Amino acid sequence: MPPIFRRHSARLESEGDSMPVVVVESPAKAKTINKYLGSDYTVLASYGHVRDLPPKNGSVDTDNGFEMLWEVGTDSRKHVKAIADALKDDNELILATDPDREGEAISWHLEETLRKRRAIKKDTPVSRVVFNAITKAAVTEAMQNPREVDAPLVHAYLARRALDYLVGFNLSPVLWRKLPGAKSAGRVQSVCLRLIVEREMEIEAFRAKEYWSVKALLGSQRGQEFEARLVSLAGKKLDKHDLANETQADMAVQAIRSRDLTVQSVEAKPGARNPSAPFMTSTLQQEASRKFGMGARQTMNAAQRLYEAGHITYMRTDGIDMAPEAVMAARDAIKDRYGDDYVPKSPRMYKNKAKNAQEAHECIRPTDMRRDAPSLKLTDADQRKLYDLIWKRTIACQMEAARLERTVAEIA
């Protein structure tokens, strides 16, 4: 059965001693937002999802329009009660969970749960606000632009959750029997397992082909060493597999050693290298793994804490575009730190090339371009390293291209 959405207008001006109840996911986020909103609001945390499908048969009724039977978690009951108690004194609810599908679902679950408890009355205004960064300006603007819970996003969540249950609940027992120690299977794990198996079959079917390459370590008159690669032999340009075995490679080496090497030409060409695009979730995880050896979960935990503290924008995104005001702030920061020569004449604009990219949010970037990692004085090592990575990538993406000189020497 599809969810029922009700229209309510938000009343952002408090009446008398009444303070609107604002609900977010985590206590850290609640603390930061409470600092921006002040004493006119009561900010509480739901601690994530408050309802879920119980792990038993019939939680998704496929014979009755895929009706889903929800259950408030044991740990969530005290958090729901705290919100319900706050609404007894403050008859207004503002749902300020994350600006993605899961955040929308948490808001919907919370509203439905509170209605069943009769904590939300007929005259209780209920509104939904979203912000991409936890800063005073972003939070204030969001409060001035309330909306309803997004029905299409909630329907997308319901479809995903139903798939998780229908696939995982039936497939997991099979996995447990076949692979002892495995935890679960679902719509994502099942597809990943299929991809891994297919890739493994390709590896097993691969037929190795031997080939050799010949390189020489040479020195310049200035005492600098460089590596030269053999690209032609006996007047013939070499392809990758032309030196098919060790014997042919040794013959090439002997041919080179038996002759004097002469520099025939040296050509220097100017070049340029444009900066990389700002981070989205996947590229942040890849770079954190490459540079710091951080796993995806470790990276996202550190990014979540940075976001909740108001240091970076929302960290779950596949978008690489930046808000115009952020682009100008980055250009100003570059000019102040490094000078006009490092600022391009026109701002760099980035667009995702992936056809299925949703790009619902902008890239992952600092909320204040002027503040680098040392100025924040972060005590957590993971957060400090990750913020430094994000700040440098964001500043670099708006800088002039690197100027290079490529020198090619042809030796016969």
N, C-alpha and C positions, 0 to 999 in steps of 0.2 A: 504494500500500500504506500503510495507516495506521501511524503510529509506535507502537513498543512502549514502554510505560512500566513501569519496574521499581520496586518498593517498597524503600526503605531508611530506616532510622531514623537520625536525626542524633545524633552523639556530640559534644556541645559542650564536654565537659571534656577537656582535653588529657591524654594519657597520657605520662608521662616528658617527653622533649624534643620529642615530636611536636607540631606546630602545624597546626591545620586550615588548608587552603588556601581562601581566599575569593576568588571571581572576580567582578569588576564590569566595566562596559564601558570606562570611560575611566581614564587615569592620574590625572586630577584628582580623580575620584571615589574612586579607590583611595587616594590620599594622605589625603583627608579621613576616610575610613572607618578607615584604618590608625591615624589619630590617636585615634579613639574606642575601637578594639578593643585597641590596645596590642601589645606584643611577643609575646602568646600566639597570634597569628594571622599567617599569611602572606597578604597581600592583593595580588593581581595583576590586570591589566587584559587583557581579550580584544580591546580596540580595535574594538568593534562586532561584527558578524556574522563568524563564522569560515568559514562555508560559504555557497555560493550555487549556483544552477543555471548551468552553462556555457552561453554564448550560441550554441547550435548545435541542429540538429534532433535530436529524440529525448530531450531533457532531461526532458520530461514525456511519458510513454508513454500516450497516450489509449487504446490497445488493450489495455493490461495494468493496468487498475484505476488509471489515472493515477499510475503509479509514477514517482517523481521521483529523478533521478540527481544527487547533490550532489557538489560539488568544493570542497576547501579552497583558499582564495585564496592567491596567492603571498605577499602581504604578511602573511597571517595565520599562515603556517606557523611563523614564529619565535615568535609569541605562544603558539600551541598547544604548541610544544616547551617553552617556559618553564614553562607550567602542568604539563605532563607530567613535566618534571624535578623540579618542586617536590613532586609527588605521590609520587615515589620515596622521599622522606624523610618526608613527612607524609601518612599514608594516610587522609585525610578531605577531602572536597570539599564546599564550601558555595557554591551559586550565588546571587549577590546582584545580579542584573541588574535593570533598571528594572521597575516594577510594571505593565507594560502588555503587549499582545500581542507586540510586537517583543522586549521584554525576556524574555518567556517563551520565545520562539522561539530567542533567543541562548543561553539556558540549555540548551534541548533540543539544539540543534546542538552545543554544546560537549560535553555529556555523550556524545552519540552518537559524536563525533569521538574523544574520549578513550578510549572503549570499543574502537573499531576499532584504536587504537594500543596497546591493552592497558595503558594507563596507569591505568585503573580496574580494580581486581581484584575478585574475588568478595566479598572481605571489606571493600571500601572503602565506608564510609558516604557516601551522596550525598544532600544535602538542598537545598531551595530556600527562601530567605527573601526577604521583600519589605518595603519601608518607603516611606512616602509623602513623607518628609522626611529629609534626611541630618543628623540631630542625634544626640547621644549617647543620649538617651532612646529615640528611634525605632529606632536601630540595635540597642541593647541589647534592647529588647522583641522586635524581629524575630528576633534570634538565639535567644531563648527560645521562639519559636513557629515552628519549621521545618515545612515541608510538602513534598509531592511537586511535581514539575513539573505544571502544570495542563494536562491532556490536551485539554479543549475549546478552550482558548486556542490551543494549538499547532495543532489541527486547523483553527481559523479562520485562522491564519497560513498554513498549507499551502494552503488553498483560495484565499486572496488571492494568494499567490505563484504558484500554478498559473495563475490568471486573468491575472496580470501577464504571464506567459510566453506563454500561448496566444494572448492578444489582441495583446500588444505585439510578439511575435516575428513574427507574420504581418502585422500592420497597419503597423508602422514602415516597412518597405520601400516600401509604397504611399505613405505620407506623404512619404518622401524623394524619390520620383519626382514627386509632385504639388506639393510645397512645398519646393523646395531650401533647405537651411539649417536645416530643422526637425530636432530632435534625436531624438525618439521619440514613440510613441503607446502607450497602455495602457488599462487599465480606467478610470482616472480622466480622463486627457487626452482620450480619445475621447468620453466623456459631456460633458465641458466644452466641447469643440469643437462638439458637437451643440447644446448650450444657447446658445452664442454665436451660431451660425448662425441658430437660430430667433429669437433676440432681434433680430438684425440684420434679418431678414425682417419682423418686426413694426415696426421703426423705418422701414423702407422703405415699408411699407404705411400708415404714419400720415399722416393728412390734417390739416394745420395749420388752426387756427381762430383768427382774430384777436379779441382783446378788450383793453380798456383799463381802467385803474383810475386814480382821481383821489385825490391826497393833498394836504394843506396843511400847511405848516410854521408852527406858531403859537407864541406866547410867552406865558408866565404873568406875573403881576404881580411875581413874584420874579425875573424875568429868565431863567427856565428855558425852553428850547425843547422842544417835543414835536411829534410827527407825528400828524395826525388823518386818518382815512380816511373817504371818502364812502361811506355805507352806504344812503342813501335820497335820492331825487330826485323832486320834484313829488308828494310823498306816496306814492311807490312804493318799496318795499324793493328794492335792486339785487341781482341775482344776478351770478355771475361773468362771464357773457357778455353782459350787458345793454348795456354800452357796446361796441358791435361794431366801431367804427372811430374814426379820429382826429377826424372831424367831430363825432360825438356826444360825444366826450370834451371837445373844445374848447367845445361848447355848455354842458356841465356846468360847466366852469371859469368861463365868462362868467357863468353864473347865480349862481355863488357869489360872484364878485368884485363883482357889481352890488348885493349886499345886505350889510348889517351882520351880523356873526356875534355870536350871543349864547349864553352858557353857560346851558343850561336846567337841567342837573342834574349833580351830582358825587357819585359813590357810591364809598366806600372799603370794600373787603371784606377781612377777614383770610384768608390762605391758608397752605398748608403744602406743602412738597415733600419727599417721602421720598428717602433716599439710594439710589443705584444699587446693584445686587447686586455682590458681589465678582467678581473676574475669573475667567473660564475662558479656554481657549486662544484662541478666536476673538475674544472681546471685548478681550483683552489686545492682540492683533495690531491690531485696529481702532483702539484708543485710542492705541497707540504710533505708528501711522501718522498719525493725525489731529493729535496734539500734537507729535511729533518728526520726522515724515516717515520713520520707520523702516519698511523692508520686512519682510515676514513672516519671511524667512530671518534677517535681521539681528536681529529681535526674539527669535526662538527661540534663536539662538546666544548672545545675552546672557543669556536666561532659563536656558539649559542651564548656563552657567558659574555663575550665581547658585545654581542648585539643587545643583550639584556641590560648591560651597563651603559648603553648609548654610544659606544665607540664606533660601531660599524653599522651599515644598513643590513637589511634582512638577508640571511646567509643561505636560504634555499631558493635558488633562482637559476634559470637557464638563459637569462638575458645578459647582454654585454653592453647595452646602451647606458649612458649616464644622463642624469637630469641636467638641463642647461645650467642651472645655478651651480651644480657640482663641477661641471666642466670649467666654468669661469673661476670658481674658487681654486681649482687645481692650477689653472694658468697663473693666477695671482700668486699662489704659493711658490710656483717655479720661478717666477720673476723676482720675488723677494729673496729666495734662497740662492739662485744661480745666475740671475741676470737675464736681460732681454734676448741674448743670443740663443738661449735654450727654449724659448717660447716660439712655436710655429706661428706664421702669419694668421692662419685660420684654425679654429678648434678641430681636433680629430674626432670624427663621429664613427662609431662602431655599430655594426649590424650583424646579427647571427646568420650564418649561411645555411644552417640546418633547416630543412623545410618544415619539420614537425616541432620546432622550438616554440613554446607558448609565449615566452618573454612577457609574462605577467608582471614581473618586477625588474627593476634596473639591476645593474651589476653589483657585486660586493665591493664596497668602497668605505673609506673612513667618513664619518659624519662631519668631521672638522679637518680639512686638508692641511691646516697649519700645524697640527699636532702629530709629531712623529712618535715612535715607540719610546725613546728616552723621556720625552716630556710627559707622557702618561704615567710613568713610574709604576708599571704593572708588576706585581709581585709574583704572579704565576708565570712560570717559564714558558709553557705552551702558548698562553695568551700573548705573551710578549713577542715570541718568535712569529706567531701567526699575524699579529697586528703589523709588525715590521714588514712582513711579506706583502700584506694587502696594501699598506701605505706606499711602499716603494713601487709596486706594480701600478697603482692608480696614478701616482705622480708621473711615472715613466710613460704611461700611455698617452699623456698630453704634451710630451716633450718633442723637440726636434729629432729628426732621424740621426742615428749615429753615422759619422763620416768615417769611411774606411779607405784604405789604399790596398789594392790587391796586386801583388807582384808575381808574374809568371816568367820563369826562366826556362828556356829550351836548351837542353844539353845533349850534344851528339858525341 
